[in-house]
């Protein structure tokens, strides 16, 4: 255990400072090239640059390379390659508007390294009840897991700081669960995700200086999904991600199909005169997590963000309880 | 934001735990024999079908719960 402390500290420092240092020049570069979009939730005409994906992937690759120097295990390679493929898919979508089908289908390719590197175990573990062996089904689970986690994080990236802030809470909950389950190597490998998100949050929090874009959100989501598979903590990972899963679930069950946000005509949320967010009565608009949070009355963007973080903390606690329950068998 | 969303999260969590219990108890000891080389394939396929049905039931239950919880939430 003590021999793991140095790799853990070094990789976390590298993860944090790579993003912390790279993001300001990336913001300047994107400003020069005029790669900015309007922040829809601001009263004035505020333009915010995107995508922040390049600094996020740089932090992940740099920190995981450091870890690979300490332990040469395929799990690290799976995380790096899967995250990188997800980044490329997201970057293509950032630069060129693709159809609603593009990301889910393309992200299936991102799950290939997990299968080819053999970094999975076909036993699915459940709290209290033990494990079930499902070899054929598990392959399907891997193929679906990365598109689901990638798109789920992407779909929650609707307000300043929410995607990165949510990922800080979910990933540290997942790392804590891995430590509880004494899966120390994977726990350490998972830590850079939290530190990368933490460093990016500094620039993404309200008022955002940069948006992660599809490349950033898909990279974070794909890395999270890969950690869940290689760490054999799929159920715990799903529990920690529940608020974002609810968002996707509500969206899909109200729209009844996979569709890009920009293709939707009905608006789930509108602005009051003092530019607070308010749920609409538009029946053609999708039901989303933000819309439900606003069902009780108008709130500022910051208040909605904090409400999402409270839900994330609640599900993070449930995830940690689930990890303790994994050690109990009835 | 009232108790609705936290309640929905909690119900989802309980359903995951219960679903896991059903999956392990139902699918764990389940195996088909007597078909030679196809035993493993048949067992896996049937396990996959049962698991998918369970997931669909899970989604259906959540969908009903969502309507029930959030209609109350919006009305209040």
Interface residues (C-beta under 8 A of the other chain):
Chain A: X124 X126 X127 X128 X129 X130 X131 X132 X133 X134 X135 X136 X137 X140 X235 X238 X239 X242 X243 X245 X246 X249 X250 X253 X287 X289 X292 X293 X295 X296 X307 X310 X311 X314 X315 X318 X322 X325
Chain B: X1 X2 X4 X5 X6 X8 X9 X10 X12 X13 X16 X17 X20 X21 X23 X24 X25 X27 X28 X40 X41 X44 X45 X47 X48 X51 X59 X62 X63 X66 X70 X73 X74
